[in-house]
Amino acid sequence: MVMGRDTWVYAEQRGGRLARVGLELLSKGSEISGEIGGRLAAVLVGSGVEPLASELISHGADTVYVIDDPRLRHYHNQAYAAAIADLVAEHRPEVFLLGATAIGEDLAPCIAAKVGTGLTAHCIDLRVEERDGVAMLHQTVPGWGGGKRVDIVCPEQRPQMATVKPGVFVVPQAKKGTAGRVVKVTPRLSERLFRARTVEISDEAEGEMPIEEAEVVVAAGWGVNSLGGMDLVHELAAVLEGAVAGTRPLLDKGWITSDCMIGQSGKVIGPNLFISLGASGAMHFSTGFERAKFVLAVDQNPQAPIFQAADVGIVGDLREVLPPLIHELRKLRAN
Ligand SMILES: Cc1cc2nc3c(=O)[nH]c(=O)nc-3n(C[C@H](O)[C@H](O)[C@H](O)COP(=O)(O)OP(=O)(O)OC[C@H]3O[C@@H](n4cnc5c(N)ncnc54)[C@H](O)[C@@H]3O)c2cc1C
């Protein structure tokens, strides 16, 4: 079978709105397709979603494959995976990128299994390097144990598939008037695929400000356990009008919700100010705030890796550092 050279991006949509991560991947995808010499395509799946194709084209897609069927109105693992896998088998793209969202993380392994290729989950970077005359996608993930970056390659099977966390790449500037091709695809979907049906999707009630939108984020690590609770963390965030986030152990303890966890398996954010309180700085965590403009870290261990990621570090016990810090900030705010 003839292999294509194209780079594909899954353009996730919910309720007729494109997820930002698809546009972010078009930016990286355009770089990758430039290096491997193919074209950049987006794959859009849903019902009545064709009008979204122009947004994908203005963000860099040369081609948009639109898989449209009323039965695909809501995300459906079996049906989406079958329809996309058929398209992949037909065109054999070189690279296929999906966002590491709840949907992308569910969909990507199903497609990879169907087309018989590998998949690297939760990438924090992607780059093309030539190996034995073949342009190979290096898919970077934080290494097990968290202290290393590891590159994963998929030398034999195609496409080279990866999921990437939202926020890792930036959305490219939209170019109005860009020409692109829209290819309508009629999926072959047997009723057997629809044994489970999505009846309704309801949005969660709006809570606090999402951490990816906050200009100031105060992130709590396991060291906050010494405070006996999150009160001081919330107080600091309130003084700075920021949002509260945290590390994996705090999620496991139930002191933050999953949408507030930072890192490789959590969110990737780039606030103006990021404050880390009692987090050691494992790479699984620190890859989540690499884009922060300014990082302040507090930890009692002067050797903690978090200080390598910080612009300013305070070595000290949170129980001693936080109360005067909050007090001084309050005074500053009041003046
Ligand atoms: C595949 C994989 C994915 C992962 N993904 C994520 C992820 O997305 N996000 C994430 O956060 N983790 C993730 N992890 C876990 C990660 O490797 C670390 O274990 C975790 O980030 C550590 O959290 P922590 O810094 O809060 O805790 P610790 O590493 O235990 O650090 C606690 C820190 O608190 C300090 N401390 C203790 N008491 C005080 C005090 N009184 N005052 C000041 N400092 C104090 C200590 O000196 C220490 O530095 C992942 C792991 C794996 C294997």
The ligand as an SDF file (V2000), in Angstrom:
LIG
                    3D

 53 58  0  0  0  0  0  0  0  0999 V2000
    2.9670    8.7930   34.4350 C   0  0  0  0  0  0  0  0  0  0  0  0
    2.8770    9.7800   35.5730 C   0  0  0  0  0  0  0  0  0  0  0  0
    2.1820   10.9490   35.3920 C   0  0  0  0  0  0  0  0  0  0  0  0
    2.1190   11.8850   36.4250 C   0  0  0  0  0  0  0  0  0  0  0  0
    1.4300   13.0460   36.2090 N   0  0  0  0  0  0  0  0  0  0  0  0
    1.4270   13.9820   37.1820 C   0  0  0  0  0  0  0  0  0  0  0  0
    0.7770   15.2340   36.9600 C   0  0  0  0  0  0  0  0  0  0  0  0
    0.1720   15.5040   35.9190 O   0  0  0  0  0  0  0  0  0  0  0  0
    0.8120   16.1490   37.9570 N   0  0  0  0  0  0  0  0  0  0  0  0
    1.4620   15.9150   39.1640 C   0  0  0  0  0  0  0  0  0  0  0  0
    1.4600   16.8090   40.0260 O   0  0  0  0  0  0  0  0  0  0  0  0
    2.0690   14.7470   39.3660 N   0  0  0  0  0  0  0  0  0  0  0  0
    2.0710   13.7860   38.4270 C   0  0  0  0  0  0  0  0  0  0  0  0
    2.6980   12.5990   38.6710 N   0  0  0  0  0  0  0  0  0  0  0  0
    3.3030   12.3980   40.0030 C   0  0  0  0  0  0  0  0  0  0  0  0
    4.6690   13.0840   40.0980 C   0  0  0  0  0  0  0  0  0  0  0  0
    5.6730   12.2400   39.5710 O   0  0  0  0  0  0  0  0  0  0  0  0
    5.0220   13.4400   41.5700 C   0  0  0  0  0  0  0  0  0  0  0  0
    4.9400   12.2800   42.3500 O   0  0  0  0  0  0  0  0  0  0  0  0
    4.1310   14.5210   42.1600 C   0  0  0  0  0  0  0  0  0  0  0  0
    4.0670   15.6470   41.3130 O   0  0  0  0  0  0  0  0  0  0  0  0
    4.6800   14.9460   43.5130 C   0  0  0  0  0  0  0  0  0  0  0  0
    3.7980   15.8620   44.1110 O   0  0  0  0  0  0  0  0  0  0  0  0
    4.2660   16.8310   45.2360 P   0  0  0  0  0  0  0  0  0  0  0  0
    5.3900   17.6750   44.7310 O   0  0  0  0  0  0  0  0  0  0  0  0
    3.0520   17.5280   45.7590 O   0  0  0  0  0  0  0  0  0  0  0  0
    4.7470   15.8530   46.4040 O   0  0  0  0  0  0  0  0  0  0  0  0
    6.2080   15.5130   46.8890 P   0  0  0  0  0  0  0  0  0  0  0  0
    7.0790   15.1030   45.7630 O   0  0  0  0  0  0  0  0  0  0  0  0
    6.0350   14.5770   48.0350 O   0  0  0  0  0  0  0  0  0  0  0  0
    6.7830   16.8890   47.4290 O   0  0  0  0  0  0  0  0  0  0  0  0
    6.3520   17.5030   48.6130 C   0  0  0  0  0  0  0  0  0  0  0  0
    7.2540   18.7040   48.8500 C   0  0  0  0  0  0  0  0  0  0  0  0
    6.7510   19.4020   49.9890 O   0  0  0  0  0  0  0  0  0  0  0  0
    7.8630   19.8800   50.7340 C   0  0  0  0  0  0  0  0  0  0  0  0
    7.3870   20.1090   52.0850 N   0  0  0  0  0  0  0  0  0  0  0  0
    6.9220   19.2080   52.9990 C   0  0  0  0  0  0  0  0  0  0  0  0
    6.5170   19.8340   54.1200 N   0  0  0  0  0  0  0  0  0  0  0  0
    6.7340   21.1490   53.9250 C   0  0  0  0  0  0  0  0  0  0  0  0
    6.5330   22.3140   54.7220 C   0  0  0  0  0  0  0  0  0  0  0  0
    6.0070   22.2620   55.9620 N   0  0  0  0  0  0  0  0  0  0  0  0
    6.8780   23.5070   54.2070 N   0  0  0  0  0  0  0  0  0  0  0  0
    7.4400   23.6260   52.9550 C   0  0  0  0  0  0  0  0  0  0  0  0
    7.6600   22.5510   52.1700 N   0  0  0  0  0  0  0  0  0  0  0  0
    7.3030   21.3510   52.6400 C   0  0  0  0  0  0  0  0  0  0  0  0
    8.9070   18.7890   50.6150 C   0  0  0  0  0  0  0  0  0  0  0  0
   10.2070   19.3110   50.8520 O   0  0  0  0  0  0  0  0  0  0  0  0
    8.7150   18.3380   49.1530 C   0  0  0  0  0  0  0  0  0  0  0  0
    9.5850   19.0300   48.2830 O   0  0  0  0  0  0  0  0  0  0  0  0
    2.7660   11.6380   37.6640 C   0  0  0  0  0  0  0  0  0  0  0  0
    3.4780   10.4390   37.8290 C   0  0  0  0  0  0  0  0  0  0  0  0
    3.5320    9.5160   36.8050 C   0  0  0  0  0  0  0  0  0  0  0  0
    4.3100    8.2580   37.0180 C   0  0  0  0  0  0  0  0  0  0  0  0
  1  2  1  0
  2  3  1  0
  2 52  2  0
  3  4  2  0
  4  5  1  0
  4 50  1  0
  5  6  2  0
  6  7  1  0
  6 13  1  0
  7  8  2  0
  7  9  1  0
  9 10  1  0
 10 11  2  0
 10 12  1  0
 12 13  2  0
 13 14  1  0
 14 15  1  0
 14 50  1  0
 15 16  1  0
 16 17  1  0
 16 18  1  0
 18 19  1  0
 18 20  1  0
 20 21  1  0
 20 22  1  0
 22 23  1  0
 23 24  1  0
 24 25  2  0
 24 26  1  0
 24 27  1  0
 27 28  1  0
 28 29  2  0
 28 30  1  0
 28 31  1  0
 31 32  1  0
 32 33  1  0
 33 34  1  0
 33 48  1  0
 34 35  1  0
 35 36  1  0
 35 46  1  0
 36 37  1  0
 36 45  1  0
 37 38  2  0
 38 39  1  0
 39 40  1  0
 39 45  2  0
 40 41  1  0
 40 42  2  0
 42 43  1  0
 43 44  2  0
 44 45  1  0
 46 47  1  0
 46 48  1  0
 48 49  1  0
 50 51  2  0
 51 52  1  0
 52 53  1  0
M  END
$$$$
